[in-house]
């Protein structure tokens, strides 16, 4: 095409500067949000239709001078505010619906050919008005097929039904509906308000029921969770206790072997030490026996022999003393028999010295010069006592006053004088 234009410019005899000026005016660049339409050249579409234009989208092209005319079609988005009043729904309730739609001219085949045929040369306001009227008609048709409850309860389903209803009509116009949002649905007879109050009451009831169910389920779930937690904790404690018991058993078994080995080693050591000490102890026993023999047994035997000899000596002495006493007793008996009736008096006189000595031991040391006998009965007792003392001196040879004086002195003197025997 470019070579054709240059050739055409050369034929016309134009200069170099004029040729570039012509090319700049004939060269068109298509923006991303538009489509270029070069009217004048015929071409066949995919469905075998013939059209008198060619399309350029997202690129650039050169218009054939005198044969083509370049037109631009904007593909950018158009926002349309929708409002339908007194649109009767299913059941005869008049509704007012407000919404927003985003539409644009189709940029893909085959819908773009419908847009070129129907919208080329129209302004955006005219295109928006045409789309708005089409959407409002579709909206009324959709409202007539739905009840107010359905429209109010599920706005998304309502918008989807409207998209399905309007898509075919808009495609015939060469338009594409991108989004449709239903903003508000109302009615003048306050039917939706009553439905809302009923629904609100139902919702409150359902909410309370759901809350009670949720609370009961929560309580049940909490109890179940606590049970599961308690069982898990119990199972964990059991596992910990089992592991601890196994560990202690293993430790005990290990320690038992070590303790047994240690005890065996200690016993073996003690046994070896004892076995080593046995000869020493045997020698020590022999030494102790010898020492006991020398220190205890031999002296004991000597002392025993000495005691036996001493006892025999004492026994012999006792025997001799007994024999001597027996002989003395026999002689005394023979003397008593020989003395006749005076034997008793003689014996008493012989014992009188011992009795007097015993009596005087209790008297303090005094010096007796004269013994005076005082008779309180008229002198008879004193006379008898003096006669008795004199008779005693003449008979036994004992001077009573001298005897008392000797007993009171420092050195006792014999007071018994044996009579001369013929």
NUFISE-875027 format. One record per residue (C-alpha): residue number from 1; residue in one letter; chain; y, x, z. Coordinates in Angstrom, 3 decimals. Layout:
% NUFISE-875027
> pos_code_unit_yy_xx_zz
> NUM_a_A_Y_X_Z
...
% end
This chain:
% NUFISE-875027
> pos_code_unit_yy_xx_zz
> 1_x_A_0.000_0.000_0.000
> 2_x_A_2.397_2.798_0.899
> 3_x_A_1.697_4.599_-2.385
> 4_x_A_2.338_1.366_-4.192
> 5_x_A_5.736_1.006_-2.577
> 6_x_A_6.664_4.620_-3.434
> 7_x_A_5.551_4.120_-6.997
> 8_x_A_7.539_0.922_-7.165
> 9_x_A_10.619_2.704_-5.835
> 10_x_A_10.205_5.470_-8.434
> 11_x_A_9.933_2.908_-11.210
> 12_x_A_13.086_1.275_-10.089
> 13_x_A_14.799_4.677_-10.334
> 14_x_A_16.000_4.729_-6.800
> 15_x_A_16.956_7.945_-5.067
> 16_x_A_15.088_9.511_-2.170
> 17_x_A_17.497_8.199_0.502
> 18_x_A_17.438_4.706_-0.857
> 19_x_A_13.628_4.738_-1.028
> 20_x_A_13.292_5.551_2.680
> 21_x_A_15.811_2.844_3.532
> 22_x_A_13.727_0.339_1.610
> 23_x_A_10.529_1.498_3.317
> 24_x_A_12.108_1.194_6.781
> 25_x_A_13.083_-2.404_6.055
> 26_x_A_9.637_-3.233_4.736
> 27_x_A_7.649_-1.577_7.597
> 28_x_A_6.773_-3.932_10.518
> 29_x_A_5.284_-3.043_13.901
> 30_x_A_3.408_-5.746_15.821
> 31_x_A_4.008_-5.875_19.598
> 32_x_A_1.038_-6.413_22.011
> 33_x_A_2.209_-9.946_22.904
> 34_x_A_2.766_-11.208_19.377
> 35_x_A_1.113_-11.597_15.975
> 36_x_A_2.628_-10.797_12.535
> 37_x_A_2.122_-13.300_9.761
> 38_x_A_2.777_-12.112_6.176
> 39_x_A_3.074_-15.265_4.157
> 40_x_A_2.674_-15.170_0.360
> 41_x_A_-0.664_-13.458_-0.171
> 42_x_A_-3.791_-15.554_-0.276
> 43_x_A_-7.043_-14.679_1.469
> 44_x_A_-10.339_-16.343_2.348
> 45_x_A_-11.349_-17.004_5.936
> 46_x_A_-14.827_-16.733_7.483
> 47_x_A_-15.445_-20.467_6.937
> 48_x_A_-14.577_-20.093_3.206
> 49_x_A_-11.146_-21.628_3.636
> 50_x_A_-8.264_-20.130_1.647
> 51_x_A_-4.960_-19.521_3.383
> 52_x_A_-1.681_-18.184_1.977
> 53_x_A_-1.036_-15.537_4.609
> 54_x_A_-2.463_-12.518_6.251
> 55_x_A_-2.450_-11.647_9.986
> 56_x_A_-1.603_-8.398_11.736
> 57_x_A_-2.227_-8.217_15.530
> 58_x_A_-1.700_-5.149_17.659
> 59_x_A_-0.804_-2.779_14.828
> 60_x_A_1.667_-2.302_11.956
> 61_x_A_1.913_-3.192_8.295
> 62_x_A_4.289_-3.053_5.272
> 63_x_A_5.520_-6.217_3.660
> 64_x_A_5.179_-6.431_-0.076
> 65_x_A_8.694_-6.989_-1.318
> 66_x_A_9.350_-10.137_-3.313
> 67_x_A_5.728_-11.251_-2.726
> 68_x_A_5.480_-11.614_1.072
> 69_x_A_7.543_-12.914_3.896
> 70_x_A_7.051_-11.557_7.444
> 71_x_A_7.005_-14.001_10.397
> 72_x_A_6.417_-13.359_14.092
> 73_x_A_4.615_-15.640_16.591
> 74_x_A_5.012_-15.022_20.347
> 75_x_A_1.710_-15.013_22.296
> 76_x_A_3.205_-14.625_25.779
> 77_x_A_2.446_-17.043_28.610
> 78_x_A_4.276_-20.349_29.045
> 79_x_A_4.562_-22.140_32.430
> 80_x_A_4.585_-25.912_32.269
> 81_x_A_5.370_-28.166_35.229
> 82_x_A_3.280_-31.331_35.124
> 83_x_A_4.168_-34.600_36.854
> 84_x_A_2.421_-37.898_36.227
> 85_x_A_3.675_-41.007_38.035
> 86_x_A_1.976_-44.411_38.364
> 87_x_A_-1.205_-43.112_36.828
> 88_x_A_-3.911_-45.612_37.768
> 89_x_A_-7.075_-44.129_39.117
> 90_x_A_-10.510_-45.673_39.149
> 91_x_A_-10.130_-48.715_41.369
> 92_x_A_-6.582_-49.541_40.303
> 93_x_A_-4.672_-47.380_42.765
> 94_x_A_-1.490_-45.911_41.199
> 95_x_A_-1.192_-42.164_41.892
> 96_x_A_1.399_-39.479_41.455
> 97_x_A_0.030_-36.046_40.536
> 98_x_A_1.994_-32.795_40.410
> 99_x_A_0.696_-29.525_39.090
> 100_x_A_1.403_-26.296_37.189
> 101_x_A_-0.301_-25.143_33.972
> 102_x_A_-0.221_-21.747_32.257
> 103_x_A_-0.723_-21.932_28.507
> 104_x_A_-0.222_-19.650_25.530
> 105_x_A_-0.704_-19.619_21.764
> 106_x_A_-4.227_-18.634_20.826
> 107_x_A_-4.464_-15.045_19.610
> 108_x_A_-8.048_-15.134_18.377
> 109_x_A_-9.650_-16.759_15.405
> 110_x_A_-10.202_-19.538_14.528
> 111_x_A_-7.733_-21.155_17.014
> 112_x_A_-4.891_-18.924_15.827
> 113_x_A_-5.049_-20.516_12.350
> 114_x_A_-4.505_-23.941_13.983
> 115_x_A_-1.483_-22.501_15.809
> 116_x_A_-0.069_-21.064_12.565
> 117_x_A_-0.495_-24.385_10.753
> 118_x_A_0.948_-26.517_13.569
> 119_x_A_3.318_-24.307_15.580
> 120_x_A_4.718_-21.729_13.160
> 121_x_A_8.474_-22.102_12.963
> 122_x_A_8.750_-24.166_16.189
> 123_x_A_10.718_-22.973_19.214
> 124_x_A_9.104_-22.282_22.597
> 125_x_A_10.709_-25.384_24.083
> 126_x_A_9.162_-27.525_21.403
> 127_x_A_5.776_-25.867_21.915
> 128_x_A_6.017_-26.349_25.734
> 129_x_A_6.997_-30.011_25.312
> 130_x_A_4.079_-30.589_22.952
> 131_x_A_1.660_-28.920_25.399
> 132_x_A_3.130_-30.827_28.345
> 133_x_A_2.707_-34.206_26.668
> 134_x_A_-0.831_-33.319_25.679
> 135_x_A_-1.723_-32.218_29.234
> 136_x_A_-0.124_-35.304_30.807
> 137_x_A_-2.147_-37.538_28.485
> 138_x_A_-5.310_-35.682_29.403
> 139_x_A_-4.350_-35.907_33.077
> 140_x_A_-4.013_-39.685_32.923
> 141_x_A_-7.378_-39.927_31.226
> 142_x_A_-9.041_-37.843_33.924
> 143_x_A_-7.343_-39.861_36.705
> 144_x_A_-8.650_-43.093_35.226
> 145_x_A_-12.223_-41.810_35.539
> 146_x_A_-12.010_-40.729_39.203
> 147_x_A_-11.389_-42.551_42.465
> 148_x_A_-8.556_-41.454_44.777
> 149_x_A_-11.123_-40.187_47.247
> 150_x_A_-12.732_-37.969_44.611
> 151_x_A_-9.357_-36.703_43.414
> 152_x_A_-8.113_-35.989_46.933
> 153_x_A_-11.333_-34.532_48.347
> 154_x_A_-12.098_-32.047_45.576
> 155_x_A_-8.986_-30.848_43.808
> 156_x_A_-10.862_-27.927_42.283
> 157_x_A_-13.375_-30.236_40.636
> 158_x_A_-10.479_-32.430_39.490
> 159_x_A_-8.698_-29.421_37.934
> 160_x_A_-11.973_-28.346_36.273
> 161_x_A_-12.422_-31.808_34.772
> 162_x_A_-8.852_-31.686_33.498
> 163_x_A_-9.489_-28.278_31.902
> 164_x_A_-12.589_-29.596_30.177
> 165_x_A_-10.705_-32.665_28.977
> 166_x_A_-7.648_-30.772_27.691
> 167_x_A_-9.404_-27.771_26.187
> 168_x_A_-10.472_-29.458_22.969
> 169_x_A_-7.072_-31.057_22.347
> 170_x_A_-5.178_-27.852_23.034
> 171_x_A_-7.536_-25.885_20.809
> 172_x_A_-6.702_-28.202_17.952
> 173_x_A_-3.051_-27.360_18.520
> 174_x_A_-3.855_-23.646_18.648
> 175_x_A_-3.090_-23.397_22.365
> 176_x_A_-5.141_-21.935_25.213
> 177_x_A_-4.975_-23.251_28.797
> 178_x_A_-5.299_-20.256_31.108
> 179_x_A_-4.924_-21.912_34.512
> 180_x_A_-4.208_-25.330_35.957
> 181_x_A_-3.305_-25.904_39.617
> 182_x_A_-2.974_-29.384_41.136
> 183_x_A_-0.230_-29.052_43.757
> 184_x_A_0.177_-32.541_45.128
> 185_x_A_-1.443_-35.975_44.911
> 186_x_A_0.321_-38.988_46.407
> 187_x_A_0.639_-42.773_46.031
> 188_x_A_3.307_-45.330_46.812
> 189_x_A_0.996_-47.777_48.593
> 190_x_A_-0.042_-45.083_51.148
> 191_x_A_-3.686_-45.487_50.267
> 192_x_A_-4.318_-41.776_50.518
> 193_x_A_-2.610_-41.727_53.934
> 194_x_A_-5.019_-44.347_55.218
> 195_x_A_-7.880_-42.413_53.704
> 196_x_A_-6.444_-39.309_55.318
> 197_x_A_-6.242_-40.999_58.719
> 198_x_A_-9.791_-42.264_58.357
> 199_x_A_-10.908_-38.891_57.167
> 200_x_A_-8.983_-37.274_60.002
> 201_x_A_-10.696_-39.550_62.504
> 202_x_A_-14.014_-38.825_60.856
> 203_x_A_-13.176_-35.165_60.881
> 204_x_A_-12.247_-35.299_64.568
> 205_x_A_-15.469_-37.144_65.308
> 206_x_A_-17.481_-34.757_63.201
> 207_x_A_-15.606_-31.840_64.751
> 208_x_A_-16.402_-33.055_68.276
> 209_x_A_-20.013_-33.675_67.313
> 210_x_A_-20.143_-30.325_65.611
> 211_x_A_-18.454_-28.700_68.620
> 212_x_A_-20.942_-30.316_70.996
> 213_x_A_-23.818_-29.285_68.751
> 214_x_A_-22.353_-25.813_68.403
> 215_x_A_-21.852_-25.598_72.170
> 216_x_A_-25.404_-26.748_72.846
> 217_x_A_-26.729_-24.447_70.152
> 218_x_A_-24.588_-21.680_71.581
> 219_x_A_-25.962_-22.359_75.072
> 220_x_A_-29.485_-22.434_73.710
> 221_x_A_-28.836_-19.326_71.662
> 222_x_A_-27.232_-17.628_74.665
> 223_x_A_-30.269_-18.463_76.787
> 224_x_A_-32.522_-17.300_73.985
> 225_x_A_-30.502_-14.118_73.608
> 226_x_A_-30.621_-13.558_77.365
> 227_x_A_-34.372_-14.157_77.289
> 228_x_A_-34.751_-11.768_74.383
> 229_x_A_-32.476_-9.273_76.156
> 230_x_A_-34.429_-9.635_79.388
> 231_x_A_-37.717_-9.269_77.535
> 232_x_A_-36.340_-6.293_75.658
> 233_x_A_-35.060_-4.770_78.895
> 234_x_A_-38.404_-5.474_80.572
> 235_x_A_-40.279_-4.035_77.624
> 236_x_A_-37.967_-1.036_77.676
> 237_x_A_-38.493_-0.578_81.421
> 238_x_A_-42.252_-0.920_80.943
> 239_x_A_-42.199_1.652_78.178
> 240_x_A_-40.023_3.962_80.269
> 241_x_A_-42.298_3.507_83.294
> 242_x_A_-45.383_4.042_81.122
> 243_x_A_-43.878_7.150_79.563
> 244_x_A_-42.833_8.398_82.995
> 245_x_A_-46.306_7.702_84.393
> 246_x_A_-47.904_9.461_81.420
> 247_x_A_-45.551_12.380_81.894
> 248_x_A_-46.306_12.564_85.602
> 249_x_A_-50.041_12.293_84.913
> 250_x_A_-49.794_15.101_82.385
> 251_x_A_-47.657_17.127_84.773
> 252_x_A_-50.147_16.427_87.558
> 253_x_A_-53.072_17.419_85.373
> 254_x_A_-51.258_20.558_84.315
> 255_x_A_-50.219_21.331_87.863
> 256_x_A_-53.722_20.517_89.095
> 257_x_A_-55.205_23.152_86.836
> 258_x_A_-52.527_25.596_87.912
> 259_x_A_-52.971_24.722_91.594
> 260_x_A_-56.770_24.937_91.305
> 261_x_A_-56.489_28.274_89.557
> 262_x_A_-53.978_29.471_92.145
> 263_x_A_-56.192_28.230_95.011
> 264_x_A_-59.247_29.864_93.449
> 265_x_A_-57.326_33.094_93.019
> 266_x_A_-56.019_32.926_96.591
> 267_x_A_-59.491_32.143_97.955
> 268_x_A_-60.959_34.940_95.890
> 269_x_A_-58.262_37.265_97.193
> 270_x_A_-58.892_36.184_100.775
> 271_x_A_-62.654_36.483_100.263
> 272_x_A_-62.251_39.974_98.858
> 273_x_A_-59.955_40.900_101.722
> 274_x_A_-62.373_39.424_104.249
> 275_x_A_-65.311_41.140_102.610
> 276_x_A_-63.355_44.374_102.717
> 277_x_A_-62.542_43.803_106.394
> 278_x_A_-66.170_43.024_107.355
> 279_x_A_-67.226_46.711_107.701
> 280_x_A_-64.001_47.438_109.562
> 281_x_A_-64.612_44.517_111.901
> 282_x_A_-68.221_45.601_112.379
> 283_x_A_-67.086_49.073_113.324
> 284_x_A_-64.423_47.535_115.542
> 285_x_A_-67.095_45.383_117.200
> 286_x_A_-69.165_48.466_117.848
> 287_x_A_-66.089_50.227_119.208
> 288_x_A_-65.221_47.251_121.414
> 289_x_A_-68.828_47.021_122.602
> 290_x_A_-68.804_50.709_123.467
> 291_x_A_-65.418_50.357_125.155
> 292_x_A_-66.635_47.313_127.081
> 293_x_A_-69.772_49.239_127.991
> 294_x_A_-67.655_52.089_129.317
> 295_x_A_-64.749_50.102_130.815
> 296_x_A_-66.369_46.916_132.063
> 297_x_A_-70.123_46.863_132.011
> 298_x_A_-70.733_50.302_133.510
> 299_x_A_-68.133_49.825_136.324
> 300_x_A_-69.444_46.334_136.869
> 301_x_A_-72.990_47.589_137.122
> 302_x_A_-71.845_50.300_139.514
> 303_x_A_-69.883_47.780_141.548
> 304_x_A_-72.881_45.480_141.461
> 305_x_A_-75.153_48.229_142.733
> 306_x_A_-72.540_49.174_145.340
> 307_x_A_-72.179_45.546_146.395
> 308_x_A_-75.927_45.193_146.587
> 309_x_A_-76.161_48.321_148.723
> 310_x_A_-73.260_47.208_150.888
> 311_x_A_-74.756_43.767_151.199
> 312_x_A_-78.070_45.312_152.165
> 313_x_A_-76.257_47.497_154.723
> 314_x_A_-74.333_44.512_156.075
> 315_x_A_-77.527_42.512_156.184
> 316_x_A_-79.256_45.289_158.087
> 317_x_A_-76.308_45.487_160.498
> 318_x_A_-76.334_41.722_160.918
> 319_x_A_-80.056_41.821_161.482
> 320_x_A_-79.678_44.582_164.045
> 321_x_A_-76.778_42.752_165.697
> 322_x_A_-78.850_39.624_165.761
> 323_x_A_-81.756_41.489_167.230
> 324_x_A_-79.437_43.129_169.799
> 325_x_A_-77.947_39.760_170.706
> 326_x_A_-81.356_38.243_170.874
> 327_x_A_-82.475_41.091_173.157
> 328_x_A_-79.309_40.687_175.249
> 329_x_A_-79.890_36.957_175.458
> 330_x_A_-83.482_37.565_176.542
> 331_x_A_-82.330_40.080_179.127
> 332_x_A_-79.603_37.643_180.258
> 333_x_A_-82.197_34.944_180.596
> 334_x_A_-84.419_37.330_182.548
> 335_x_A_-81.382_38.209_184.739
> 336_x_A_-80.691_34.482_185.294
> 337_x_A_-84.274_33.971_186.269
> 338_x_A_-84.152_37.014_188.512
> 339_x_A_-80.815_35.947_190.091
> 340_x_A_-82.151_32.648_191.060
> 341_x_A_-79.705_29.943_192.265
> 342_x_A_-76.684_32.312_192.284
> 343_x_A_-76.994_33.127_188.554
> 344_x_A_-74.487_30.486_187.510
> 345_x_A_-71.807_31.662_189.950
> 346_x_A_-72.313_35.245_188.926
> 347_x_A_-71.909_34.307_185.253
> 348_x_A_-68.730_32.364_185.960
> 349_x_A_-67.290_35.235_187.926
> 350_x_A_-68.026_37.555_184.997
> 351_x_A_-66.083_35.171_182.667
> 352_x_A_-63.203_34.717_185.120
> 353_x_A_-61.443_37.834_183.864
> 354_x_A_-61.347_36.446_180.268
> 355_x_A_-60.015_33.075_181.452
> 356_x_A_-57.314_34.698_183.583
> 357_x_A_-56.250_36.912_180.679
> 358_x_A_-55.928_33.849_178.394
> 359_x_A_-53.808_32.066_181.024
> 360_x_A_-51.514_34.997_181.607
> 361_x_A_-50.855_35.562_177.895
> 362_x_A_-48.659_32.451_177.964
> 363_x_A_-46.621_33.741_180.972
> 364_x_A_-43.602_36.015_180.306
> 365_x_A_-43.763_39.618_181.467
> 366_x_A_-42.850_39.550_185.160
> 367_x_A_-43.419_41.851_188.030
> 368_x_A_-45.583_40.278_190.789
> 369_x_A_-45.341_42.026_194.106
> 370_x_A_-46.645_39.435_196.456
> 371_x_A_-48.543_36.216_196.034
> 372_x_A_-47.598_33.684_198.643
> 373_x_A_-49.457_30.455_199.031
> 374_x_A_-47.506_27.591_200.578
> 375_x_A_-49.526_24.734_201.951
> 376_x_A_-47.874_21.405_201.974
> 377_x_A_-50.669_19.844_204.002
> 378_x_A_-50.221_21.637_207.220
> 379_x_A_-51.555_25.079_206.247
> 380_x_A_-55.201_24.151_205.673
> 381_x_A_-55.089_24.740_201.881
> 382_x_A_-53.338_28.119_202.201
> 383_x_A_-55.873_29.240_204.776
> 384_x_A_-58.720_28.203_202.563
> 385_x_A_-57.156_29.950_199.504
> 386_x_A_-56.593_33.163_201.437
> 387_x_A_-60.115_33.023_202.690
> 388_x_A_-61.314_32.413_199.151
> 389_x_A_-59.377_35.416_197.778
> 390_x_A_-60.704_37.637_200.494
> 391_x_A_-64.187_36.345_199.983
> 392_x_A_-63.801_36.940_196.254
> 393_x_A_-62.663_40.497_196.823
> 394_x_A_-65.512_41.228_199.210
> 395_x_A_-68.102_39.515_197.070
> 396_x_A_-67.108_40.583_193.562
> 397_x_A_-64.831_43.468_194.301
> 398_x_A_-61.937_41.700_192.467
> 399_x_A_-58.543_41.944_194.093
> 400_x_A_-56.708_38.924_192.756
> 401_x_A_-53.207_40.207_193.528
> 402_x_A_-53.976_43.548_191.898
> 403_x_A_-55.498_41.821_188.904
> 404_x_A_-52.414_39.680_188.371
> 405_x_A_-50.203_42.753_188.751
> 406_x_A_-52.278_44.612_186.123
> 407_x_A_-52.124_41.679_183.749
> 408_x_A_-48.325_41.505_184.144
> 409_x_A_-47.963_45.273_183.529
> 410_x_A_-47.826_47.167_180.231
> 411_x_A_-51.383_48.558_180.449
> 412_x_A_-54.166_46.338_181.568
> 413_x_A_-56.662_47.705_184.070
> 414_x_A_-60.229_46.694_184.640
> 415_x_A_-60.487_44.013_187.281
> 416_x_A_-64.269_43.601_187.358
> 417_x_A_-66.229_45.870_189.481
> 418_x_A_-69.909_45.647_189.312
> 419_x_A_-71.661_45.666_192.656
> 420_x_A_-73.978_48.528_193.426
> 421_x_A_-77.478_47.816_192.484
> 422_x_A_-80.347_49.301_194.309
% end
